Amino acid sequence: MQQQTVDKDALTVERLNWEGYRLDDELLSGYENVIYRLVELVRLGKRDDVMGNIVMTHLAKGHKIPQILVRVFDWKKVDDERFKILMLAYLAGIISRLSEKKKEGSDGQD
């Protein structure tokens, strides 16, 4: 049986979801207060606003923008519908991780 390989540079829902989920705690905290606003901006198709918020969040925490996100914002290669799908996957990963951290914090306070 041939082993299936995953293209680490592929723009896939799974890859973007993982990228959001695996953010370090410092950067994750930067998304805490803006995550649902970002979801709404994506839903509305406000691509420039989404990009601006993500760039500011990363830079405020001293992080570079991951190359995979730069590729998602490329108008020539990613149409609006695909942009929404990929960005929502990224944000869903962040939301999952934030939810886990919140649950971990509340479990320790019983």
Biopython code that builds the backbone (N, CA, C, O; Angstrom):
import numpy as np
from Bio.PDB.StructureBuilder import StructureBuilder

atoms = [
    (1, "MET", "N", (0.839, -1.168, 0.000)),
    (1, "MET", "CA", (0.000, 0.000, 0.000)),
    (1, "MET", "C", (0.893, 1.244, 0.000)),
    (1, "MET", "O", (1.853, 1.331, 0.766)),
    (2, "GLN", "N", (0.568, 2.189, -0.858)),
    (2, "GLN", "CA", (1.362, 3.404, -0.967)),
    (2, "GLN", "C", (0.942, 4.391, 0.119)),
    (2, "GLN", "O", (-0.248, 4.621, 0.338)),
    (3, "GLN", "N", (1.929, 4.966, 0.793)),
    (3, "GLN", "CA", (1.653, 5.918, 1.856)),
    (3, "GLN", "C", (1.261, 7.259, 1.246)),
    (3, "GLN", "O", (1.924, 7.768, 0.342)),
    (4, "GLN", "N", (0.169, 7.819, 1.760)),
    (4, "GLN", "CA", (-0.302, 9.109, 1.273)),
    (4, "GLN", "C", (0.481, 10.221, 1.963)),
    (4, "GLN", "O", (0.664, 10.204, 3.180)),
    (5, "THR", "N", (0.935, 11.179, 1.177)),
    (5, "THR", "CA", (1.653, 12.310, 1.757)),
    (5, "THR", "C", (0.766, 13.542, 1.712)),
    (5, "THR", "O", (-0.076, 13.687, 0.826)),
    (6, "VAL", "N", (0.962, 14.411, 2.660)),
    (6, "VAL", "CA", (0.204, 15.653, 2.723)),
    (6, "VAL", "C", (1.124, 16.783, 2.316)),
    (6, "VAL", "O", (2.221, 16.929, 2.854)),
    (7, "ASP", "N", (0.674, 17.579, 1.365)),
    (7, "ASP", "CA", (1.449, 18.736, 0.928)),
    (7, "ASP", "C", (1.338, 19.813, 1.999)),
    (7, "ASP", "O", (0.274, 20.403, 2.191)),
    (8, "LYS", "N", (2.443, 20.064, 2.695)),
    (8, "LYS", "CA", (2.407, 21.035, 3.790)),
    (8, "LYS", "C", (2.145, 22.450, 3.306)),
    (8, "LYS", "O", (1.817, 23.322, 4.111)),
    (9, "ASP", "N", (2.280, 22.696, 2.013)),
    (9, "ASP", "CA", (2.018, 24.019, 1.461)),
    (9, "ASP", "C", (0.633, 24.137, 0.833)),
    (9, "ASP", "O", (0.259, 25.201, 0.342)),
    (10, "ALA", "N", (-0.126, 23.040, 0.851)),
    (10, "ALA", "CA", (-1.444, 23.057, 0.221)),
    (10, "ALA", "C", (-2.407, 23.933, 1.021)),
    (10, "ALA", "O", (-2.403, 23.930, 2.252)),
    (11, "LEU", "N", (-3.225, 24.678, 0.293)),
    (11, "LEU", "CA", (-4.256, 25.488, 0.935)),
    (11, "LEU", "C", (-5.487, 24.611, 1.116)),
    (11, "LEU", "O", (-6.372, 24.587, 0.261)),
    (12, "THR", "N", (-5.539, 23.899, 2.221)),
    (12, "THR", "CA", (-6.672, 23.026, 2.503)),
    (12, "THR", "C", (-7.354, 23.472, 3.788)),
    (12, "THR", "O", (-6.756, 24.146, 4.626)),
    (13, "VAL", "N", (-8.611, 23.086, 3.925)),
    (13, "VAL", "CA", (-9.365, 23.395, 5.130)),
    (13, "VAL", "C", (-8.663, 22.802, 6.347)),
    (13, "VAL", "O", (-8.529, 23.458, 7.380)),
    (14, "GLU", "N", (-8.215, 21.553, 6.215)),
    (14, "GLU", "CA", (-7.552, 20.884, 7.333)),
    (14, "GLU", "C", (-6.283, 21.622, 7.753)),
    (14, "GLU", "O", (-6.024, 21.808, 8.942)),
    (15, "ARG", "N", (-5.509, 22.032, 6.777)),
    (15, "ARG", "CA", (-4.251, 22.735, 7.073)),
    (15, "ARG", "C", (-4.510, 24.061, 7.766)),
    (15, "ARG", "O", (-3.845, 24.389, 8.748)),
    (16, "LEU", "N", (-5.481, 24.835, 7.259)),
    (16, "LEU", "CA", (-5.772, 26.133, 7.871)),
    (16, "LEU", "C", (-6.354, 25.962, 9.266)),
    (16, "LEU", "O", (-6.049, 26.742, 10.168)),
    (17, "ASN", "N", (-7.191, 24.943, 9.450)),
    (17, "ASN", "CA", (-7.745, 24.675, 10.771)),
    (17, "ASN", "C", (-6.628, 24.351, 11.758)),
    (17, "ASN", "O", (-6.625, 24.845, 12.886)),
    (18, "TRP", "N", (-5.686, 23.525, 11.331)),
    (18, "TRP", "CA", (-4.553, 23.160, 12.181)),
    (18, "TRP", "C", (-3.692, 24.381, 12.504)),
    (18, "TRP", "O", (-3.243, 24.543, 13.638)),
    (19, "GLU", "N", (-3.465, 25.235, 11.510)),
    (19, "GLU", "CA", (-2.660, 26.443, 11.738)),
    (19, "GLU", "C", (-3.290, 27.328, 12.812)),
    (19, "GLU", "O", (-2.583, 27.886, 13.651)),
    (20, "GLY", "N", (-4.609, 27.457, 12.789)),
    (20, "GLY", "CA", (-5.292, 28.236, 13.815)),
    (20, "GLY", "C", (-5.226, 27.575, 15.173)),
    (20, "GLY", "O", (-5.024, 28.238, 16.190)),
    (21, "TYR", "N", (-5.398, 26.269, 15.187)),
    (21, "TYR", "CA", (-5.418, 25.525, 16.450)),
    (21, "TYR", "C", (-4.064, 25.538, 17.151)),
    (21, "TYR", "O", (-4.001, 25.562, 18.380)),
    (22, "ARG", "N", (-2.997, 25.523, 16.389)),
    (22, "ARG", "CA", (-1.676, 25.354, 16.992)),
    (22, "ARG", "C", (-0.972, 26.668, 17.370)),
    (22, "ARG", "O", (0.212, 26.655, 17.704)),
    (23, "LEU", "N", (-1.675, 27.779, 17.320)),
    (23, "LEU", "CA", (-1.065, 29.054, 17.720)),
    (23, "LEU", "C", (-0.557, 28.970, 19.154)),
    (23, "LEU", "O", (-1.165, 28.316, 20.001)),
    (24, "ASP", "N", (0.566, 29.640, 19.419)),
    (24, "ASP", "CA", (1.068, 29.625, 20.797)),
    (24, "ASP", "C", (0.153, 30.481, 21.678)),
    (24, "ASP", "O", (-0.615, 31.307, 21.185)),
    (25, "ASP", "N", (0.253, 30.266, 22.980)),
    (25, "ASP", "CA", (-0.663, 30.902, 23.930)),
    (25, "ASP", "C", (-0.642, 32.426, 23.861)),
    (25, "ASP", "O", (-1.682, 33.068, 24.008)),
    (26, "GLU", "N", (0.523, 33.001, 23.640)),
    (26, "GLU", "CA", (0.627, 34.460, 23.578)),
    (26, "GLU", "C", (-0.175, 35.014, 22.397)),
    (26, "GLU", "O", (-0.940, 35.966, 22.553)),
    (27, "LEU", "N", (0.000, 34.424, 21.239)),
    (27, "LEU", "CA", (-0.722, 34.884, 20.056)),
    (27, "LEU", "C", (-2.207, 34.563, 20.179)),
    (27, "LEU", "O", (-3.055, 35.358, 19.774)),
    (28, "LEU", "N", (-2.513, 33.419, 20.729)),
    (28, "LEU", "CA", (-3.901, 33.016, 20.936)),
    (28, "LEU", "C", (-4.641, 34.062, 21.772)),
    (28, "LEU", "O", (-5.796, 34.380, 21.492)),
    (29, "SER", "N", (-3.982, 34.587, 22.784)),
    (29, "SER", "CA", (-4.610, 35.601, 23.644)),
    (29, "SER", "C", (-4.936, 36.874, 22.862)),
    (29, "SER", "O", (-5.873, 37.592, 23.209)),
    (30, "GLY", "N", (-4.173, 37.151, 21.821)),
    (30, "GLY", "CA", (-4.440, 38.317, 20.992)),
    (30, "GLY", "C", (-5.722, 38.192, 20.186)),
    (30, "GLY", "O", (-6.331, 39.195, 19.811)),
    (31, "TYR", "N", (-6.123, 36.972, 19.925)),
    (31, "TYR", "CA", (-7.353, 36.724, 19.169)),
    (31, "TYR", "C", (-8.589, 36.686, 20.063)),
    (31, "TYR", "O", (-9.714, 36.779, 19.572)),
    (32, "GLU", "N", (-8.387, 36.551, 21.357)),
    (32, "GLU", "CA", (-9.495, 36.331, 22.281)),
    (32, "GLU", "C", (-10.626, 37.354, 22.139)),
    (32, "GLU", "O", (-11.798, 36.976, 22.124)),
    (33, "ASN", "N", (-10.295, 38.620, 22.036)),
    (33, "ASN", "CA", (-11.322, 39.668, 21.996)),
    (33, "ASN", "C", (-11.807, 40.029, 20.597)),
    (33, "ASN", "O", (-12.754, 40.802, 20.455)),
    (34, "VAL", "N", (-11.177, 39.486, 19.570)),
    (34, "VAL", "CA", (-11.568, 39.856, 18.201)),
    (34, "VAL", "C", (-12.057, 38.680, 17.362)),
    (34, "VAL", "O", (-12.449, 38.866, 16.210)),
    (35, "ILE", "N", (-12.040, 37.482, 17.920)),
    (35, "ILE", "CA", (-12.294, 36.293, 17.108)),
    (35, "ILE", "C", (-13.685, 36.303, 16.467)),
    (35, "ILE", "O", (-13.814, 35.981, 15.286)),
    (36, "TYR", "N", (-14.715, 36.662, 17.213)),
    (36, "TYR", "CA", (-16.063, 36.622, 16.640)),
    (36, "TYR", "C", (-16.298, 37.787, 15.686)),
    (36, "TYR", "O", (-17.100, 37.679, 14.759)),
    (37, "ARG", "N", (-15.617, 38.876, 15.905)),
    (37, "ARG", "CA", (-15.666, 39.981, 14.930)),
    (37, "ARG", "C", (-15.031, 39.526, 13.613)),
    (37, "ARG", "O", (-15.539, 39.834, 12.535)),
    (38, "LEU", "N", (-13.929, 38.801, 13.706)),
    (38, "LEU", "CA", (-13.279, 38.284, 12.497)),
    (38, "LEU", "C", (-14.190, 37.320, 11.747)),
    (38, "LEU", "O", (-14.260, 37.357, 10.519)),
    (39, "VAL", "N", (-14.885, 36.459, 12.480)),
    (39, "VAL", "CA", (-15.824, 35.531, 11.836)),
    (39, "VAL", "C", (-16.880, 36.320, 11.067)),
    (39, "VAL", "O", (-17.204, 35.983, 9.928)),
    (40, "GLU", "N", (-17.413, 37.360, 11.685)),
    (40, "GLU", "CA", (-18.437, 38.175, 11.029)),
    (40, "GLU", "C", (-17.865, 38.906, 9.810)),
    (40, "GLU", "O", (-18.531, 38.992, 8.779)),
    (41, "LEU", "N", (-16.659, 39.425, 9.912)),
    (41, "LEU", "CA", (-16.037, 40.102, 8.768)),
    (41, "LEU", "C", (-15.818, 39.136, 7.606)),
    (41, "LEU", "O", (-16.004, 39.502, 6.446)),
    (42, "VAL", "N", (-15.425, 37.910, 7.921)),
    (42, "VAL", "CA", (-15.263, 36.897, 6.867)),
    (42, "VAL", "C", (-16.610, 36.622, 6.220)),
    (42, "VAL", "O", (-16.724, 36.588, 4.995)),
    (43, "ARG", "N", (-17.626, 36.428, 7.046)),
    (43, "ARG", "CA", (-18.970, 36.143, 6.529)),
    (43, "ARG", "C", (-19.445, 37.253, 5.587)),
    (43, "ARG", "O", (-20.087, 36.983, 4.572)),
    (44, "LEU", "N", (-19.126, 38.491, 5.928)),
    (44, "LEU", "CA", (-19.534, 39.637, 5.110)),
    (44, "LEU", "C", (-18.637, 39.849, 3.889)),
    (44, "LEU", "O", (-18.925, 40.695, 3.042)),
    (45, "GLY", "N", (-17.554, 39.082, 3.803)),
    (45, "GLY", "CA", (-16.643, 39.215, 2.668)),
    (45, "GLY", "C", (-15.716, 40.415, 2.755)),
    (45, "GLY", "O", (-15.207, 40.876, 1.732)),
    (46, "LYS", "N", (-15.489, 40.922, 3.944)),
    (46, "LYS", "CA", (-14.626, 42.096, 4.157)),
    (46, "LYS", "C", (-13.167, 41.646, 4.254)),
    (46, "LYS", "O", (-12.552, 41.694, 5.319)),
    (47, "ARG", "N", (-12.653, 41.224, 3.151)),
    (47, "ARG", "CA", (-11.318, 40.636, 3.068)),
    (47, "ARG", "C", (-10.222, 41.557, 3.609)),
    (47, "ARG", "O", (-9.360, 41.118, 4.372)),
    (48, "ASP", "N", (-10.255, 42.820, 3.219)),
    (48, "ASP", "CA", (-9.234, 43.776, 3.677)),
    (48, "ASP", "C", (-9.284, 43.971, 5.192)),
    (48, "ASP", "O", (-8.244, 44.061, 5.844)),
    (49, "ASP", "N", (-10.493, 44.036, 5.750)),
    (49, "ASP", "CA", (-10.637, 44.202, 7.197)),
    (49, "ASP", "C", (-10.136, 42.970, 7.946)),
    (49, "ASP", "O", (-9.498, 43.086, 8.992)),
    (50, "VAL", "N", (-10.428, 41.797, 7.404)),
    (50, "VAL", "CA", (-9.948, 40.553, 8.016)),
    (50, "VAL", "C", (-8.422, 40.554, 8.021)),
    (50, "VAL", "O", (-7.791, 40.284, 9.042)),
    (51, "MET", "N", (-7.846, 40.862, 6.868)),
    (51, "MET", "CA", (-6.393, 40.872, 6.765)),
    (51, "MET", "C", (-5.795, 41.896, 7.732)),
    (51, "MET", "O", (-4.820, 41.597, 8.422)),
    (52, "GLY", "N", (-6.365, 43.085, 7.786)),
    (52, "GLY", "CA", (-5.858, 44.121, 8.681)),
    (52, "GLY", "C", (-5.890, 43.699, 10.141)),
    (52, "GLY", "O", (-4.926, 43.922, 10.873)),
    (53, "ASN", "N", (-6.987, 43.094, 10.567)),
    (53, "ASN", "CA", (-7.107, 42.636, 11.955)),
    (53, "ASN", "C", (-6.121, 41.525, 12.275)),
    (53, "ASN", "O", (-5.527, 41.513, 13.353)),
    (54, "ILE", "N", (-5.943, 40.596, 11.352)),
    (54, "ILE", "CA", (-5.010, 39.494, 11.585)),
    (54, "ILE", "C", (-3.573, 40.013, 11.629)),
    (54, "ILE", "O", (-2.792, 39.614, 12.493)),
    (55, "VAL", "N", (-3.230, 40.892, 10.709)),
    (55, "VAL", "CA", (-1.880, 41.473, 10.697)),
    (55, "VAL", "C", (-1.624, 42.219, 12.003)),
    (55, "VAL", "O", (-0.567, 42.052, 12.613)),
    (56, "MET", "N", (-2.571, 43.034, 12.435)),
    (56, "MET", "CA", (-2.385, 43.791, 13.676)),
    (56, "MET", "C", (-2.263, 42.865, 14.887)),
    (56, "MET", "O", (-1.459, 43.119, 15.784)),
    (57, "THR", "N", (-3.048, 41.805, 14.915)),
    (57, "THR", "CA", (-2.980, 40.857, 16.031)),
    (57, "THR", "C", (-1.613, 40.199, 16.096)),
    (57, "THR", "O", (-1.021, 40.091, 17.170)),
    (58, "HIS", "N", (-1.112, 39.761, 14.951)),
    (58, "HIS", "CA", (0.199, 39.105, 14.916)),
    (58, "HIS", "C", (1.326, 40.079, 15.269)),
    (58, "HIS", "O", (2.206, 39.755, 16.065)),
    (59, "LEU", "N", (1.293, 41.255, 14.681)),
    (59, "LEU", "CA", (2.361, 42.224, 14.934)),
    (59, "LEU", "C", (2.349, 42.731, 16.373)),
    (59, "LEU", "O", (3.408, 42.957, 16.958)),
    (60, "ALA", "N", (1.159, 42.911, 16.946)),
    (60, "ALA", "CA", (1.063, 43.371, 18.334)),
    (60, "ALA", "C", (1.698, 42.378, 19.299)),
    (60, "ALA", "O", (2.187, 42.759, 20.362)),
    (61, "LYS", "N", (1.687, 41.116, 18.926)),
    (61, "LYS", "CA", (2.283, 40.074, 19.768)),
    (61, "LYS", "C", (3.700, 39.721, 19.322)),
    (61, "LYS", "O", (4.311, 38.799, 19.862)),
    (62, "GLY", "N", (4.222, 40.455, 18.335)),
    (62, "GLY", "CA", (5.593, 40.233, 17.883)),
    (62, "GLY", "C", (5.773, 38.998, 17.018)),
    (62, "GLY", "O", (6.857, 38.414, 16.983)),
    (63, "HIS", "N", (4.723, 38.599, 16.324)),
    (63, "HIS", "CA", (4.779, 37.407, 15.475)),
    (63, "HIS", "C", (4.695, 37.785, 14.001)),
    (63, "HIS", "O", (4.048, 38.765, 13.631)),
    (64, "LYS", "N", (5.350, 37.005, 13.184)),
    (64, "LYS", "CA", (5.237, 37.173, 11.736)),
    (64, "LYS", "C", (3.921, 36.559, 11.260)),
    (64, "LYS", "O", (3.338, 35.705, 11.927)),
    (65, "ILE", "N", (3.472, 37.012, 10.100)),
    (65, "ILE", "CA", (2.285, 36.423, 9.484)),
    (65, "ILE", "C", (2.714, 35.122, 8.820)),
    (65, "ILE", "O", (3.634, 35.127, 8.003)),
    (66, "PRO", "N", (2.066, 34.003, 9.154)),
    (66, "PRO", "CA", (2.440, 32.740, 8.516)),
    (66, "PRO", "C", (2.244, 32.814, 6.998)),
    (66, "PRO", "O", (1.265, 33.386, 6.518)),
    (67, "GLN", "N", (3.157, 32.248, 6.271)),
    (67, "GLN", "CA", (3.104, 32.277, 4.809)),
    (67, "GLN", "C", (1.795, 31.708, 4.276)),
    (67, "GLN", "O", (1.280, 32.179, 3.262)),
    (68, "ILE", "N", (1.258, 30.705, 4.949)),
    (68, "ILE", "CA", (0.005, 30.104, 4.483)),
    (68, "ILE", "C", (-1.134, 31.127, 4.512)),
    (68, "ILE", "O", (-2.010, 31.097, 3.648)),
    (69, "LEU", "N", (-1.131, 32.035, 5.502)),
    (69, "LEU", "CA", (-2.165, 33.072, 5.546)),
    (69, "LEU", "C", (-1.946, 34.111, 4.458)),
    (69, "LEU", "O", (-2.902, 34.607, 3.861)),
    (70, "VAL", "N", (-0.704, 34.434, 4.205)),
    (70, "VAL", "CA", (-0.399, 35.371, 3.117)),
    (70, "VAL", "C", (-0.971, 34.823, 1.812)),
    (70, "VAL", "O", (-1.527, 35.571, 1.009)),
    (71, "ARG", "N", (-0.832, 33.531, 1.609)),
    (71, "ARG", "CA", (-1.348, 32.905, 0.383)),
    (71, "ARG", "C", (-2.871, 32.939, 0.323)),
    (71, "ARG", "O", (-3.437, 33.070, -0.762)),
    (72, "VAL", "N", (-3.538, 32.825, 1.457)),
    (72, "VAL", "CA", (-5.004, 32.883, 1.480)),
    (72, "VAL", "C", (-5.489, 34.266, 1.046)),
    (72, "VAL", "O", (-6.545, 34.386, 0.425)),
    (73, "PHE", "N", (-4.728, 35.302, 1.368)),
    (73, "PHE", "CA", (-5.126, 36.664, 1.023)),
    (73, "PHE", "C", (-4.789, 37.058, -0.416)),
    (73, "PHE", "O", (-5.083, 38.181, -0.824)),
    (74, "ASP", "N", (-4.189, 36.172, -1.179)),
    (74, "ASP", "CA", (-3.826, 36.462, -2.572)),
    (74, "ASP", "C", (-5.081, 36.456, -3.450)),
    (74, "ASP", "O", (-5.635, 35.400, -3.756)),
    (75, "TRP", "N", (-5.511, 37.638, -3.843)),
    (75, "TRP", "CA", (-6.731, 37.805, -4.641)),
    (75, "TRP", "C", (-6.681, 37.029, -5.948)),
    (75, "TRP", "O", (-7.706, 36.529, -6.412)),
    (76, "LYS", "N", (-5.509, 36.924, -6.538)),
    (76, "LYS", "CA", (-5.392, 36.289, -7.853)),
    (76, "LYS", "C", (-5.540, 34.777, -7.792)),
    (76, "LYS", "O", (-5.953, 34.152, -8.769)),
    (77, "LYS", "N", (-5.205, 34.185, -6.643)),
    (77, "LYS", "CA", (-5.212, 32.728, -6.543)),
    (77, "LYS", "C", (-6.363, 32.167, -5.719)),
    (77, "LYS", "O", (-6.716, 30.997, -5.861)),
    (78, "VAL", "N", (-6.947, 32.990, -4.862)),
    (78, "VAL", "CA", (-8.010, 32.516, -3.973)),
    (78, "VAL", "C", (-9.239, 33.405, -4.167)),
    (78, "VAL", "O", (-9.235, 34.580, -3.801)),
    (79, "ASP", "N", (-10.297, 32.821, -4.751)),
    (79, "ASP", "CA", (-11.513, 33.614, -4.972)),
    (79, "ASP", "C", (-12.248, 33.845, -3.644)),
    (79, "ASP", "O", (-11.868, 33.291, -2.612)),
    (80, "ASP", "N", (-13.286, 34.656, -3.683)),
    (80, "ASP", "CA", (-13.969, 35.066, -2.456)),
    (80, "ASP", "C", (-14.575, 33.900, -1.678)),
    (80, "ASP", "O", (-14.471, 33.856, -0.452)),
    (81, "GLU", "N", (-15.200, 32.966, -2.368)),
    (81, "GLU", "CA", (-15.812, 31.828, -1.669)),
    (81, "GLU", "C", (-14.761, 30.945, -1.014)),
    (81, "GLU", "O", (-14.926, 30.510, 0.125)),
    (82, "ARG", "N", (-13.692, 30.686, -1.732)),
    (82, "ARG", "CA", (-12.614, 29.866, -1.157)),
    (82, "ARG", "C", (-11.956, 30.598, 0.017)),
    (82, "ARG", "O", (-11.599, 29.979, 1.020)),
    (83, "PHE", "N", (-11.800, 31.909, -0.113)),
    (83, "PHE", "CA", (-11.269, 32.710, 0.985)),
    (83, "PHE", "C", (-12.112, 32.522, 2.246)),
    (83, "PHE", "O", (-11.574, 32.295, 3.329)),
    (84, "LYS", "N", (-13.425, 32.615, 2.103)),
    (84, "LYS", "CA", (-14.317, 32.456, 3.256)),
    (84, "LYS", "C", (-14.155, 31.082, 3.891)),
    (84, "LYS", "O", (-14.060, 30.964, 5.112)),
    (85, "ILE", "N", (-14.123, 30.056, 3.070)),
    (85, "ILE", "CA", (-13.992, 28.685, 3.575)),
    (85, "ILE", "C", (-12.678, 28.514, 4.329)),
    (85, "ILE", "O", (-12.659, 27.995, 5.445)),
    (86, "LEU", "N", (-11.586, 28.952, 3.718)),
    (86, "LEU", "CA", (-10.272, 28.782, 4.341)),
    (86, "LEU", "C", (-10.127, 29.610, 5.615)),
    (86, "LEU", "O", (-9.592, 29.124, 6.612)),
    (87, "MET", "N", (-10.597, 30.850, 5.589)),
    (87, "MET", "CA", (-10.471, 31.695, 6.777)),
    (87, "MET", "C", (-11.355, 31.194, 7.909)),
    (87, "MET", "O", (-10.954, 31.243, 9.072)),
    (88, "LEU", "N", (-12.553, 30.713, 7.587)),
    (88, "LEU", "CA", (-13.410, 30.170, 8.640)),
    (88, "LEU", "C", (-12.796, 28.916, 9.244)),
    (88, "LEU", "O", (-12.956, 28.661, 10.437)),
    (89, "ALA", "N", (-12.098, 28.133, 8.435)),
    (89, "ALA", "CA", (-11.395, 26.955, 8.965)),
    (89, "ALA", "C", (-10.295, 27.397, 9.927)),
    (89, "ALA", "O", (-10.142, 26.817, 11.002)),
    (90, "TYR", "N", (-9.531, 28.415, 9.549)),
    (90, "TYR", "CA", (-8.470, 28.950, 10.412)),
    (90, "TYR", "C", (-9.059, 29.469, 11.730)),
    (90, "TYR", "O", (-8.566, 29.147, 12.812)),
    (91, "LEU", "N", (-10.104, 30.264, 11.621)),
    (91, "LEU", "CA", (-10.720, 30.836, 12.816)),
    (91, "LEU", "C", (-11.378, 29.765, 13.680)),
    (91, "LEU", "O", (-11.379, 29.875, 14.906)),
    (92, "ALA", "N", (-11.940, 28.730, 13.053)),
    (92, "ALA", "CA", (-12.534, 27.622, 13.818)),
    (92, "ALA", "C", (-11.470, 26.914, 14.649)),
    (92, "ALA", "O", (-11.737, 26.497, 15.777)),
    (93, "GLY", "N", (-10.276, 26.776, 14.102)),
    (93, "GLY", "CA", (-9.177, 26.190, 14.866)),
    (93, "GLY", "C", (-8.841, 27.029, 16.086)),
    (93, "GLY", "O", (-8.597, 26.495, 17.168)),
    (94, "ILE", "N", (-8.829, 28.335, 15.911)),
    (94, "ILE", "CA", (-8.552, 29.241, 17.030)),
    (94, "ILE", "C", (-9.666, 29.146, 18.076)),
    (94, "ILE", "O", (-9.393, 29.070, 19.274)),
    (95, "ILE", "N", (-10.915, 29.151, 17.619)),
    (95, "ILE", "CA", (-12.053, 29.063, 18.540)),
    (95, "ILE", "C", (-12.010, 27.762, 19.328)),
    (95, "ILE", "O", (-12.278, 27.756, 20.530)),
    (96, "SER", "N", (-11.677, 26.665, 18.667)),
    (96, "SER", "CA", (-11.573, 25.369, 19.359)),
    (96, "SER", "C", (-10.530, 25.429, 20.461)),
    (96, "SER", "O", (-10.762, 24.974, 21.581)),
    (97, "ARG", "N", (-9.400, 25.987, 20.133)),
    (97, "ARG", "CA", (-8.311, 26.075, 21.118)),
    (97, "ARG", "C", (-8.674, 27.004, 22.268)),
    (97, "ARG", "O", (-8.395, 26.693, 23.426)),
    (98, "LEU", "N", (-9.299, 28.150, 21.959)),
    (98, "LEU", "CA", (-9.732, 29.068, 23.014)),
    (98, "LEU", "C", (-10.750, 28.398, 23.935)),
    (98, "LEU", "O", (-10.703, 28.575, 25.152)),
    (99, "SER", "N", (-11.666, 27.632, 23.352)),
    (99, "SER", "CA", (-12.671, 26.915, 24.148)),
    (99, "SER", "C", (-12.019, 25.898, 25.067)),
    (99, "SER", "O", (-12.400, 25.767, 26.231)),
    (100, "GLU", "N", (-11.038, 25.180, 24.544)),
    (100, "GLU", "CA", (-10.319, 24.199, 25.363)),
    (100, "GLU", "C", (-9.606, 24.883, 26.527)),
    (100, "GLU", "O", (-9.655, 24.406, 27.660)),
    (101, "LYS", "N", (-8.949, 25.994, 26.243)),
    (101, "LYS", "CA", (-8.220, 26.711, 27.295)),
    (101, "LYS", "C", (-9.185, 27.245, 28.356)),
    (101, "LYS", "O", (-8.880, 27.216, 29.548)),
    (102, "LYS", "N", (-10.339, 27.728, 27.922)),
    (102, "LYS", "CA", (-11.335, 28.230, 28.861)),
    (102, "LYS", "C", (-11.847, 27.093, 29.744)),
    (102, "LYS", "O", (-12.011, 27.262, 30.953)),
    (103, "LYS", "N", (-12.096, 25.944, 29.137)),
    (103, "LYS", "CA", (-12.569, 24.774, 29.884)),
    (103, "LYS", "C", (-11.503, 24.311, 30.878)),
    (103, "LYS", "O", (-11.818, 23.987, 32.023)),
    (104, "GLU", "N", (-10.250, 24.282, 30.441)),
    (104, "GLU", "CA", (-9.152, 23.900, 31.338)),
    (104, "GLU", "C", (-9.080, 24.845, 32.537)),
    (104, "GLU", "O", (-8.870, 24.412, 33.670)),
    (105, "GLY", "N", (-9.256, 26.125, 32.275)),
    (105, "GLY", "CA", (-9.213, 27.119, 33.350)),
    (105, "GLY", "C", (-10.361, 26.964, 34.327)),
    (105, "GLY", "O", (-10.171, 27.120, 35.533)),
    (106, "SER", "N", (-11.559, 26.656, 33.824)),
    (106, "SER", "CA", (-12.709, 26.500, 34.717)),
    (106, "SER", "C", (-12.671, 25.168, 35.451)),
    (106, "SER", "O", (-13.203, 25.067, 36.557)),
    (107, "ASP", "N", (-12.058, 24.147, 34.867)),
    (107, "ASP", "CA", (-11.920, 22.851, 35.541)),
    (107, "ASP", "C", (-11.037, 22.967, 36.771)),
    (107, "ASP", "O", (-11.259, 22.273, 37.763)),
    (108, "GLY", "N", (-10.053, 23.825, 36.717)),
    (108, "GLY", "CA", (-9.123, 23.982, 37.830)),
    (108, "GLY", "C", (-9.673, 24.825, 38.967)),
    (108, "GLY", "O", (-9.036, 24.935, 40.015)),
    (109, "GLN", "N", (-10.856, 25.427, 38.779)),
    (109, "GLN", "CA", (-11.411, 26.310, 39.804)),
    (109, "GLN", "C", (-12.566, 25.685, 40.566)),
    (109, "GLN", "O", (-13.300, 26.396, 41.252)),
    (110, "ASP", "N", (-12.745, 24.392, 40.465)),
    (110, "ASP", "CA", (-13.840, 23.714, 41.188)),
    (110, "ASP", "C", (-13.535, 23.550, 42.641)),
    (110, "ASP", "O", (-14.348, 23.002, 43.385)),
]
sb = StructureBuilder()
sb.init_structure("model")
sb.init_model(0)
sb.init_chain("A")
sb.init_seg("    ")
for serial, (resi, resn, name, xyz) in enumerate(atoms, 1):
    if name == "N":
        sb.init_residue(resn, " ", resi, " ")
    sb.init_atom(name, np.array(xyz, "f"), 0.0, 1.0, " ", f" {name:<3s}", serial, name[0])
structure = sb.get_structure()
